[in-house]
């Protein structure tokens, strides 16, 4: 068997450690991490190794040569372009010949027994074997599920939490028969997980999954690089380093020749290269030290990684640091909360790092400096900025004016120069403040901005479509927490920006790699006076207004002190609807309501409907997107029943064939009810405009609905009028329509689940579904004869969502109890 070692990545996410080194050459205990892979292959008898290069290939070739000193025979391939993982492996086809071969990344740290993986492959005479393992956070990897015979049933590359169905992931270690090359195109970008594996499975070619036991870590960023060492110091990982051990009472020291240190100076586990000198009054604990390193008097080094040719002068204290090659630290440098100092950097005396700081190469830090932010690259204030197309954080804390200006510059840098965006907001003073700061940042990149000021999100998106702008950015107070401000980002079609755009903006933000326009190219600021008449006319043009007027409706409407208070009453008046309007004034304190406040408003609307004998009622929530519907009997419709009512009305109001999209968690009671409605079910997020625009109705969730022929994005005012139009066409009351829905019983429970257990819980649910009628469109759905249960992990929070539908209340409660007990049992398991 031969081996292909992938060593071509740029290591972008792990910068600045990879400024002059390719990622596989980053040192782990003074050896390149790829050396451990090469020696593991040799130790299981695989001596013919092909290394795929791309970034800084000469560094790897000069170190490994032809492989003689490692007991292997190495050949190199340098593709002329980036062909993806499988496309790059295709370049090794002639060197592999007819042999089976193993593919492994050069930037993995693992103690997996490779002979167990290759043995499993041979035992099953497999076409392809994927090595699997189980992790707490599977989001950065490919999630995999196998059957009882280890055949792979399903996999999904880098899912969101809403898509996770297991904590078992693809480790990037594969074993193939040489016939696999037939399925990989020549000179074309082609990926294993995204392209090759789906192609093989579509041809009914079985792939097997081998779940390996032991340690595995993808060293993808500076945090994971440091965590490898913490795992070594804690004993979670043992590497065969082949160095001399000094087993002292309080320390284990692994070192090469010409090292000078006092036994009292070391504790824990310490690794040293050649020519390391530690002053007798210095202290080194749980650290890895390279060659030609000098540590001065009264220095304290803990939990740190020091590369080669480093001088740390007297009195310096460092903890949880990575110090790269050729760094000079002055006297009394304090780095107590972590840090990374890249190559050829000089730090003066009495310098203090206030927090976990990254310093890029070739910097000079003057004596007495206090570093409170990264030098060159930006400070990462949370794990990621975006959550589902929006940024939400505490006002003036994480989401400060400074952060907003940087975010604006990052967004502008991700857009084309001279492009146009729409900015708008609600009436909260925090929204105004954050928007103005953001505005300065985006203008600085040469992006032109229409400032709509106060408007609803649906109105802002309407302007964006009419002005052909690239993006709509909306600032509002969170309806969940009065201390938070939200910024939502919509693309030119009105959809939340996709994950690729989010990641691009985050990458620019964290690196502060902003495009700076010259003084002549600063973006233009164009004030847009709200043209409510044109917006209202567009709503009316998409409705049968005469039909609505003939309905002579009397309604009760609570505008919830929202931004739509300035325009929605005019919309209703223009449609000749007698409307009792509540809370149609601005009040910053009421923009974010407590649960009790929402309950009180719902009770008030219900009572007024019954007292006035109104035809129906609505609550339009703060930003004019969510719509709560009340029937003529005063009862509030849950979201699922509101969607069912609209389906009935759509079917009754036309003979045309209609197409409806419903998320997988919505009730199925009406799925076979209509001859003129085709119901398509799927995910609730990550959908594309070109797919959704063909539908007549979308019944999202959480009181969001839309009619794509008018707009993809929810517009509660339009939706309210559309409901009135449908009622007018049928001539029936809302309560009559609701009573005509077949009996069903539906529940949605949210169960707290630690982030570290979400993948495990989903795997247990997948295993529970193994011998049942199940689907994996979104989460794991198990279908029974008269009912179903669905579990979806929350995309962002530490929760899982459990949905149940049954024909009887008893069956619904039975399923809820059964699966809540199962989930709680799984949560208790180790």
Buried (B, 14 or more C-beta within 10 A) or exposed (E): BBBBBBBBBBBEBBBBBBBBBBBBBBBBBBBBBBBBBBBBBBEBEBBBBBBBBBBBBEBBBEBBEEBEEBEBEBEBBBBEEEBBBBBBBBBBBEBBEEEBBBBBBBBBBBBBBBEBBBBBBEEBEBBBBBBBBBBEBBBBBBBBBBEEEBBBBBBBBBBBBBBBBBBBBBBBBBBBBBEBBEBBBEEEBBBBBBBBBEBBBEEEBBBBBBBBEEBBBBBBBBBBBBBBBEBBBEEEBEBEBEBEEBEEEEBBBBBBEEBEBEEEBBBBBBBBBBBBBBBEEBBBBBBBBBBBBBBBEBBBBBBBBBBBBBBBBBBBBBBBBBBBBBBBBBBBBBBBEBBBBBBBBBBBBBBBBBBBBBBBBEBEBEEEBEBEEBBBBBBBBEEEBBBBBBBBBEBBEBBBBEBBBBBBBBBBBBBEBEBBBBBBBBBBEBBBBBBBBBBBBBBBBBBBBBBBBBBBBBBBBBBBBEBEBBBBBBBBBBBEBBBBBBBBBBBBBBBBBEBEBBBBBBBBBBBBBBBEBEEEEBBEBEEBEBBBEEBBEBBBEBBBBEBBBEBEBBBBBBBBBBBBBBBBBEBBEBBBBEBBBBBBEBEBEBBBBEEEEBEEBBEBBBEBBBEBEBBBBBBBBBBBBBBBBBBBBBBBBBBBBBBBBBBBBBBBBBEEEBEBBBBBBBBBBBEEBBEEBEBEBBBBBBBEEEEBEEBBBBBBBEBBBBBBEBBBBBBBBBBBBBBBBBBBBBEBBBBBBBEEBEEBBBBBBEBEBEBEBBBBBBBBBBBBBEEEEBBBEBBBBBBEEEBBBBBBBBBBBBBBBBBBBBBEEEBBBBBBEEBBEBBEEBBEEE
